[in-house]
Amino acid sequence: MSKPKDQVEQEKRMALSFRIPAFNIEGKDK
């Protein structure tokens, strides 16, 4: 609750891109 919603979403995106870059590629493919 202390963090703004934008920052939380940004961190989630970064975490996803760092943890599973393959998932990003697959998502674009399909």
N, C-alpha and C positions, 0 to 999 in steps of 0.2 A: 504493500500500500504506500510505502514511502517513495518508491520509484515511480516516475511518470510512465504512463502506458506505452508511450513511444519508445522509451529507453528499454523497457522490458521486451517489447517485440523485436527491437534491434538486436538485443543480446541473444534472443532465441534464434534469430536468423543466422547470426554469426556462429553460434554453437552448432547449428545444423550444418552449415557450410563447412565448418572445421571437422565435425565428427563424421559426417557422411557426404563427401563430395560426390561419390558415385550416385547417391540418391538424387542429387540435383541433375546429373546428366540423364539418368533414367527418366526423371519427371519430364525433361524437355523432349526426350525421344518419344515417349508415349503421349 
